[in-house]
Amino acid sequence: MPEELAYKIRNGEIRLKSQEKLHKTFNLNISEFALLEQLKQKWGFADYSQAVLYCIWNASVDDGIETV
C-alpha cells in the first residue's frame, strides 16, 4: 500500500482538487525533519509538500478515513 500511495503522489494522481495556496510554518525538531527528508528520498518525491501529503494520506488510509 505505501508503494501505491507514493506512486500516485509522485505522478500527480493524488493532489488537492482546489489549489489554494496556504503558507504555514511547521515547527519540527531536527530529527523530525530528518525523518521527513528520509521519506522524501525513499519514495522519490520532488519536494517536501509531496512528502507531507504522503504522510497525511498514509495516516488517513491507516485510520480508515480515506482510500487509495
C-alpha positions in Angstrom: 0.0 0.0 0.0 2.7 2.6 0.7 4.3 1.9 -2.7 1.0 2.5 -4.5 0.3 5.7 -2.5 3.8 7.1 -3.2 3.4 6.3 -6.9 0.1 8.1 -7.1 1.5 11.2 -5.3 4.7 11.3 -7.5 2.6 11.1 -10.6 0.0 13.7 -9.5 -2.9 11.3 -9.2 -3.4 12.4 -5.6 -3.5 16.1 -5.0 -5.8 18.8 -3.8 -8.7 19.5 -6.1 -8.5 23.2 -5.5 -5.0 24.5 -5.5 -5.4 27.3 -2.9 -2.1 28.4 -1.6 -1.5 28.1 2.1 1.6 29.1 3.8 2.1 27.6 7.2 5.2 27.3 9.3 5.8 23.9 10.8 7.9 23.6 13.9 10.0 20.5 13.5 12.9 19.4 15.5 16.0 18.2 13.6 15.2 14.5 14.0 11.6 15.0 12.7 12.9 17.0 9.7 15.4 14.2 9.1 12.6 11.6 9.0 10.7 13.8 6.5 13.9 14.0 4.4 14.3 10.2 4.5 10.7 9.7 3.3 11.3 12.2 0.5 14.4 10.4 -0.6 13.0 6.9 -0.2 9.8 7.5 -2.2 11.4 9.9 -4.7 9.2 12.9 -4.0 10.0 16.1 -5.8 9.6 18.3 -2.7 8.6 18.4 1.0 5.0 19.1 0.1 4.7 15.7 -1.6 6.4 14.1 1.5 3.9 15.8 3.8 1.0 14.9 1.6 2.2 11.2 1.7 2.3 11.3 5.5 -1.2 12.8 5.7 -2.7 10.3 3.2 -0.9 7.3 4.7 -2.2 8.2 8.2 -5.7 8.8 6.7 -5.8 5.4 4.9 -4.5 3.6 8.0 -7.3 5.2 10.1 -9.9 4.3 7.5 -10.7 7.9 6.6 -9.5 7.7 3.0 -8.8 5.0 0.4 -6.1 4.9 -2.2 
